[in-house]
């Protein structure tokens, strides 16, 4: 990527577009009663995806942008599981009979802090509350540092068939700067234990742009990660936003790589992964060619949701837990973020909706355009608009905007077809933003484009 392009876009703030509109545009106008009506209105033959948020960790990683809290013992986890169980039962009872769960994802926080027996019990509750497809993908995020000996077997008993392990960086100098010490050996032991339990699909999460990180340390982390033969890897850029996550204040800004260094790091990581036989998926994922997500990308069925790039094409996403967000055909629902508020709401009424967003026809069209750009790096605006019963001119970006991005080297366009240039893929969010009717160019709520 040309240095002048990096300089021009380094300060632009754009959403990650795991949803459209992004969650800052949700409002309290969507409440628990709205959600009840939406759930009851789902089609009998619909497919459903479940996301369960577990907002607890044993220590705080200073780079973390997730909704989580440090708990030294399990008492808060047990009370939280009671509320999570009640919420799942409430939602399951509101859905009509028939919808099948095709995907499930546990996120956090550290979901594997749930005690093994309690995890199996929670999975039993979910199976009683929802109808699972026999081939459903059931995934969980794992911190290898806290994965107890009994947990892999418990995950397998619960039906988990995909595990995503946080790595970030194996560089000790970087680990000291982010308060996360984790050796390659510790990670490999967790991978081995999971595979021995029958969980064969393994993903590893890496981050670039961390304090004290260098190109060499990024490549060395990739080498050590690839040695574990994961099926997939995600490669995210660190977003330094201490105004939203106060613990990020502990990271020294002077130790963060600049935009040029960040670009060099991500290019070096991409090259190392592709040299190792992985194919690039979307903006920040890599996979073995025979992995389902690589097959979906090659076949044009790749999707994007709150977990990033995915094969999940369910009609509805049900979010369970504090801060969890769901998406139904009618719109988005977001649960209360603070755990005490979530517990109180569920214990009193079974649901904990704090805000949401009702999707209009144009919102759904723009969401489709943005997802297509993010997943395929090209879009025919007329074709997508036609599927939604609209004319292309309603949402086609202004000619001047397209010409500016073309002159900058980001896109090529012919008629209503827009294509992101290969060398501009790190800036795909800036192209997707062309279709964002809610984006405030002066807003500071989103991460930088680079």
N, C-alpha and C positions, 0 to 999 in steps of 0.2 A: 504494500500500500504506500502511495506516494506521501512523503513527509508533509507536503502542503495540505493534503487531504486530512491527515491526522490532526494537523494544527487547526483546520477549519471546523472539524466536528468534535474535537475533544471535549468541548464545554457543553455540547448539546445534551439535554436531559430528556430521555424518552422512556416510556414504560418497557417492561420486558415482554409485554403482550402475551402473558399466560391467560389473560382474559381481555375481553373488550365489552364495555368500557372497563378500565382498571378500577380496582376496589376503592380508591379515593373518591370516586363519583357515586358510590352507594349512599343511600339515605335511610333514615329511620321510617320512612313512609312504608317500606316493606317490613311487616312485623310477623309475629308468630301466627296470627290468624290468616294472613296472606299465604304463608307457607303451608298451613293446613289445607287451604283450598287448592293450592298448586299440587300438593301431594295426592290429594283425592282425585285430581283431574288427570293423572298420568294414564296412558293407554295400557290396556291389559297385556299387550304384546311388546311393551317397551323393554329396553335393556337398561340396566342400572350399574353405575360404578360407585363404589364406596370409598371415601377418604376419612380416616380416623386420625385425629391429631392428639398426640401425647406430649404435653408441654413441660417436660421435666428432664433435667440433666444432673449429673453429679458434680460438674464444674462448668464454668462459663468460658467458652472459646471467644476471644475478644473480637474476632471477625464476624461473629454470628449475626445474621439479620432475621432470624426466626423468632417466633413467639414462644419463649421457653423461660424456665426459672430453675434455679439450683435447689435441689432437695437432698439433705444428707441422709434421710431415712425414708421408709416406704409408706408411712401413715398417710401423707397427702395423696400418694398414688392410689391407695385403696379407696379413699373417699371419691376420688376422681373416677375410678373405674365403676363405682356405683352409679354415678351420674351418667357416664358414657353408656352403660348398660340400659338405663332407663330411657335415655334419648333414642337409642337404637330401637328399643321395643316400641316407643311411641311412633317413630317414623314408620317402622314396619307395619304397624297396625293401621296407619293412615293410607298407605299405598294400596291400590286395588290388588286383588290376587292375580298373579300372572307374571309381572315383571321379573326378569332374571338378572342376577348380579354376574357381570362378565369380568369385572376388574375390582380389586380391592387394594388399597395402599395405606399402610401405616406410616405416618410422618411425625416429625417432632422438631425440637426435643430428641429424646432417645426412647423410642417405643419399647426397646428390649429391656428397659428398667422395670417393665411389668413383670412380676414374679412368674416363673414358668407355669405353675398350676393355674394361676389367675388368667394367664394368657389363653390357655386351652379353654378355660371356662368362658372367657369373652368370645372366643371363636364359636363355641357351641351356641351361645346366645345369638350371635349374628346369623348362624345357620337356621335357628328357629324363627328369627324375625324376618329373614329375607330368603328368597329362593335362589340358590347359587347354581350357575351353569357348571356342568361337570368339568369343562375345560377352562374355567375362570383363572385368570392370572392373579395370584395373591402375593403381594409384595410388601416388604418392610425395610425401613431404614435402620442401619445398625452402626453404633459406635463400637469398634472392636475393643476399645479399652475397658468396656464394662460388660462385655458379653460373657456371662457366666457359663460354667461347664454344662449345666443342665438345659440351657436355653435353646441351643440348636435342635435338640430332640423335641422340645416343646413346640418350637416353631413348625417343625415337620408334622407333628401330631395335629397341629391346628390347620394344616393344609398349605402353609406358606411354600411357594415354589420359586420365588425370586427374592434376592436380598441385595440391597444397595449399601455398601460400606463407605463411610466417610474416611477419606485419606487427607485431602487438601495438599499437604507437602510432606515429604520425608526429610527435608533439610532441617537439621537440628537448630540452626541459626534462625530459620523462619519460625519453627515451632516455639522457640523461646519468645519470639515477638508477638505470637498470637495466643499464648497460654494453652497450647495443645501439644503434648508430648506423646508420640505414637510411633513405634519402630516398625520397619518393614516386617520384622519377624513376628511381632504381635499381630499385625494385620494378616499375614500369611497363615498363622495358626487359626485365626477366626475363619478364613476362607476354607481351610482344610476341614475344620470341624463342621461347617455348614454343608460342605459337599458330602462328608461322611454321613451326615444325617439325611441325605437325599435331596438337598436343596442345591441344584446344579447350576441354575442361572444366577450369575454373580455380576454385579455392577460395582464400579469404584468411582468415587467422586473426587475430582481434583479442582484446585483453585489456582488461578494466576493473578498477578497484581497484588500479592501480599507483601507486607513489609520485609525488607532484606532479601527478597526473592530475586534471583538472577536467571538468565537464560540457561546457564549450565545446571543450576539446581532444578529447574523445571524439567529439563531433559533427563536428568538423573532420576527424578521422581517417576517419570514415565517409564524409564527402563526397569525400575524396581516394581512398578505396578504391573507392567506387561508380563513380568516373570511369573505372576500369579495366574496368568491366562484368564482374565475376566472376559465375560461375554460382551460387556458394554463398559464404556467410561463416559462420564460427563466432565466437561471442562468449563467451569464458570469463572467469570471475572469478579474479583472482590469489589463490592460497592461500599465505599467508605462514606457513611452517612451518620456521624455521631449525633446529629440533631434528632434522629429518630431512634437510635440505639445507643444509649449513653455509655455502655461498656466499651464501645468502639473508641471512646476518648483515650483509652489506655494504649491504643496504637499510635505511634509517633508518625505524623504526616510526613516528616522529613525522611523517614525510612521507606516510604511508599514509592514504587517505580512510577515514572511519569508516563504520559500517553504513548510516547515512542517506545519506551521499554515494555509497556504492556502489550503493544502490538507485536513486538519482536518475540516476547514470551509465548504468546498464543500461536504465532506462526511456527515457532520451534516445536511446541507441543504437538500441533497438528501434523507437522512433517514427521516427527518421531513416531506418532501413532499410525500414520498411514504407511510408513516404512515397515512397521510391525504387522501389517496386514489388516488393519482396521479401516473401515470406510466411514467417511464423514456423514453425519446425519444432522440435517438442519444447521443451526448456528453453533451448537456447543456440545453435541453428542457424537460418540464414535462407537462402532459395533463390528463384531465379526460379520462377514458377509452372509452367514447362514442364520443370524439372529433375527427374530421376528420384526424388530424395529428396522433393520436394514432392508428386509424384504418389503415392509410397508413403504419405506421411503422410495425404493426402486419401483414399486407398483403404483405410486401416487396416492396411497391411503394413509400416509403419516398424519398424525394429529398433534395438537398442542393444547395443554390445559395447565392447571396449577402445578402439576408435577413436571412440567416442561414438555419435551417431545415424548410422544407415547403412541402406542397402537390402540389406545382406548377410544373406541367410537361409540360408546354407550349414549343412549338418548338423554339420560339424566345422570348428573353427578350429585351424590348425597354426601354432604360434609357433616361429620360427627365430631364433637369435641370443641373446646374453647378455641376461638378464632378460625375454625374450619369454615370454608366457603363451599357452597354447592351451586350447581347450575342446572336448572330445569328449562324446558322449552319456553316457559313464561318469563324467565329471568334468573337473576342471581339472589342467593340468600347467604348472609354472613353471620356467623354466631358471635356472641359477645366475646371480646378478647380477654379481659382479666379473668383468671380462673375463679375467684370468689363470686363474681357476678354470674359466670356461667353455671357454677354449682347451684346457686340460689334459684336461678331461672328454671333449670331442669328439675330440681327437687320440688318446685312449686307447680310447674305446668308441663313438664315433659319436653319442652322445646326451649331453645335459647337464642332465637333470632334477634340480632341487634340492629341490622340494617340490610338493605338489598337494593335491587334495581330491576324495574320492569322493562323488558326489552321490547322496543317498537320494531316495526318492519325494517326501517332504515338501519337501526342498530344491528339487527341480525345480518343484514347485507354487509355492513362495514366489518362486522366481526368475521364473516366468511372471507372477505377480501384480505383482511389482515392475517388470518390464519393461513390462507393460501400462500401469501408472500413469505411468511415466516417458515413454512414447511417446504415449499417448492422453489422459492426464490424467483418465481415468475407468476404472473397472473394475467388472464384475459378478462378485463373488467366487464366487457359486454357479455361474455359467457356467464360469469358469476351473477351479474345483475339480472340477466334473463331468468336464471333459476329462481330468483326472488321476486319476479314480476316487476322489475324496475328497468328503466332505460339507463344505459351506461353514462349518459351525460350528467345524471344526478350525482354521481360519485366519482367521476373521472377527475383526477387532479388537474389543476390549471396548467395550460401549456407552458407557461413561464416556469412553474415549479418543476415540471418534468425536464425542461430544457436545462435548468440549473443543475439538477442531479445528473443529467447526461453529460454536461460540460465538466462536472466534477469527477466524472468517471464512475459513478455509482450504478447507473442504469443504462439500458438500451430500450427504446420503445418504438413500436410500429403500430399505428392506429390505436386500438384499445389494449394492446398487449404490452406489458411492462416486464422487463427481465433484469434482475440484479446481476451485475457483472461478477464473475468468479472472484476477482481480487478484492471486491467490495463486500463480500459476504459478512465480515465482522461488523459492517454497518447496516445490516438488513433491517434493524429496528428503525433506522432513520428513513428507510424507504417505506416500511409499513406505516409509519406515522403520517404519510400522505393521506391515508384514509381515516385518520382519527379526528372525528368532529369535536372531541372534548379536550384535546391537548392544548394546554396553556404553554406557549413557548417560553414564558418567563417563569413558569412554576419550577419549584425545587424539590418536588416530592418524588422524583424518579432518579434512577441511576444514570451516570454519564454514558453516552453512546459508545465510548471507547474506555 
